[in-house]
Amino acid sequence: MEDKEREFIIALEKLTRETGIAIGGCGCCGSPRLDKINLAKESKLAGYGTDGSCDIMWISPNDSYDWDNYKNSIIK
């Protein structure tokens, strides 16, 4: 990942934490999409990452499948 891309993802995480709206997408129908997240229940460990393809997603302990499988891809 290039430095500018990393900077963008970090800024996007900040925006998501300010607004409670996460951006996700997989490149199929309906992408990108906006997802509301509950900021009161959100962990500081959550953030944007990838499932190993070109997808980007909000990865949170609140979603056990994504957390268990993709938490190591969170960009910090």
CORNOR-V338188 format. One record per helix or strand of 2 or more residues. SS is the DSSP state (A for helix, B for strand). FROM is the first residue (numbers start at 1). TO is the last residue. Records with the same first field share a line. If there is no record, write none. Layout:
SS->FROM-TO + FROM-TO
//
This chain:
A->3-19 + 39-41 + 64-73
B->21-25 + 33-36 + 47-49 + 56-59
//
